[in-house]
Amino acid sequence: MAGERVKLEVRARESRGSADSRRLRREGLVPGVLYGQGKEPSAICVPERELRRVLTGSAGLHAILDVVVAGDGGRPKPSVLKDYQQDPLRGTVTHVDLQEVRLDQPIHAQVVVNLVGEAAGSREGGVLSQVAREVNVEALPMEIPEALDLDVSEMHVGDTLRVADLRVPDGVTLLDDEETVLATLTPPTRAEEPEETLEEGEEGAGVADADQAPEGAADEPLVPDADAAGDAGTTEG
């Protein structure tokens, strides 16, 4: 849900570089950076299990993270997930960027768009397609919605829904162009039967019509007469 706050304990790390990052991953830690407001970025690392717990919670990627750096004795730093990288094969998080925020100042975020309802045109055979799956919004950190629903139940074949058709909560501003297409309902595609094609050599293999027979062909017998076959079928005695 929007506005959920989750505590996240991280550790400071002194060294950077690919070798240090590989060592941390072997130990079950995810290297990262905490970007402060008006301060130099801090190199951190966080237990992979702890990070996964936070990112798969009910608020998803939009949770407000109360980041506590172990050993510094400071107050929790309200932060949001700025970016992350994943292993292309395993899908595990390999690096994370956190951004410290002020809860009284709006931020920009990407929010998932969910299509809800059954389109009337789908029952007519139309094909519903989602063109854009995310939109950009501006809101206070505690008011960033987890997702936005787009009702498609009134869509008929040929209809299009755009950013202007989205309904957003109070305090949330859409940043994308209102004409940006989110979903379309197109007519069904009909597969055309391939035309019969003659194999090479088949054309003209049948018996020609009498009208199309070559000149003089009508006078020739279909089977040779006995005289024509005569001597070839006899043997000298």
N, C-alpha and C positions, 0 to 999 in steps of 0.2 A: 504494500500500500504506500501511497505517496506520503512523504514526511516521516518515514520510519528512521530512527537513529539506531545505529549498531556500533557497539564498541569494537575496535580493532587494535590489538597490541602489536607493535612492530619493534624492530631492533635497528639501531644505527649501525652502519658498516663504514669502516675507515677506508678501505681500498675499493677501487673500481676496476673494470676491465673484464674481458671475456673469460680469462682463467679463473678469476675470483668468482664470477657468476656461475661457471660450471661447478666449482667446488660447493657453492651454496646449494645448488640444485641437487647435488648428490646427497647433501645433508637434509633434504626435504624442505629447503627454504627457497622462497621466490625473491630474487633481487628486484629493487624498485627505486623510485625517486619520489620524494614528497616535495611538491612545489609550494612554497609559502607565499604570502602576500607581502611584497616588498622585501623579501628575504631571499638569500641564496638557497637553491634547491638542496635538500638533504638526501644523501644516499641511505637507503633503508633496506631491510629484508623482512619478510613475514613468513611464518610457517604456512606451507601450501594447504594444509587441511583447514587452517583458520581462514585463509583467504577464500577457499572454496565455500566454506560455510556462509561467509558474508555475501558472496556474489550469487549464491543460489537461494537466498532467503526470499521472503515474500515481497520485498521491495526491489529485488533484482539488482540491476546495475545502477539504479537511481537512489539507493540507500544513502543516507547521510552517515558518514563514517566518523565516529568520535575516535580519532587516531591518538593513541597513547604511545609515546616513544619510551621504551623501557630504560630506566635509569636516569632520565633527565628531570624527573620530579615536577614536570610542568602540567598544566591543565590539558584536558583532551582538546585536540585541534579538529573542529568540524571540517570535514573534507569530503570530496566526491571522487569517484573513479574518473580519471581523465582519459586514460588509454591503457590498453594491455596487449600483450603478445602471446600467441599460443603456439605450441609445437604442432606443425602441420600434420604429423602422423598420429601422435598420441592425444592431441587435443588438450594437453595440460597447459596451464598458464606458465610462461617462462619469464615474463617481466611485467611489472605493473607501475603505472604512473598515477599518483594521487595529487589532487589539487586542493589546497586549503581554501576555504571560502568563508565569507561572512553571511550569516543567516538572514541579515536584513538587506542584502543586496541581490538583485536578480542575476541569474546565470543563464547561459545557453546550454541546451541539451538536445539530444536526438531521442525521440520517443517512437516506439513501435505502434503501427496502426493495425488493428484487428478487424477483419470483416465479420460482421455478425448478421444472423438471419439467413433465410433462404430466398434467393432472388426469384421473383415471379417469372422472369425470363428463362431461368434454368429449367422450369417445368415445361417451357415451350421449346426446349431443345437448345437454347443459347448457351454459350460458353463464358463463364465468369472468370476474369483474369485480374489479378492484383498487380498493378504496374509499379507502385511505390510502396515499400513496406515500412518506411520511417519518415517522420517529418521533424523539422527543427522548431524548437519552441524556446520561449524565454519566460522565466518565472523565478520566484524565490526558491532557494534550494529545498525548502520543506514542502513546496507546492508542485514540484515537478511530478507529473503523473507517471505511473508505471507504464501505462499504455493508453491509447485512445481508440474507442470503438467507432466503426463506420457502418451504419445500418444499410444493408443492400437489399432488404426485402421488397422494396418498391421498384427495383430495377427491372426494365424490360429489354428485349433485344434492341440493340442500338444505343442504349443509354450509357452515360459516362458520369462517374462521380469524381469531383475534384477537391482540392484542399478547402475551397469555400464551403463544401458540404459537411465538413467536420464540425462537431460540437465540442468545445473545450470548456473546462471548468473556469470559474471566475479566477482572475489573477494569472491566467496562462495566455500568452500571446503566440500566435503562429507566425513564424518568420518566413516560410516559403511562399512563393507566388500563389495567389488564390486560384490561378488557372492550371496549376500543376495537377496532372491526372493521377488519380489513386487507383481507380478500378474501372474496368470496361466490361460490357456484356455484348459479345459479338455473335452473329448468326452461326449456326453449326456449319462445319465444313463437310461437303459431300465429296466422297472419293469417286472420281470418274473412272468408268470401266475402260481399260486400255483397248484401243482399236486392234482388231485382228490384223496381223501382218503376215504376209506370205513369206515362207522361207525362200532363200535363193534357189532358183531353179524350178519353183512350184508354178510360177506364173506361166500360163499357156500350156500346162501339162495336160489339161482336160481336152475332151473332144470339142473342136471348134464348131460353132453353129454353121449350118449350111450356107447362110447368107454371107458368113465371114470366111468361108473356105477359099483357098487360093484358086485361081482360074484353072480349070481343067481337073480339079481334084474330084469333082462329083462324078466323072466318067471312070475313075479308077476303082476297081473292086476292093472291098475291105479284106477279102480273102482271095489269094491267087487261085485262078482256075486250074483245072487238071492239066491242060496243055502247057501252062506256064511252068507247072511244077514237074511235068513229065519225066524226062530222063533222069532227073536228079534222084527220083525215088526208086529207080530200077537198077538191077545189077545184071551184068552180062553173065550168061549161063555157060 
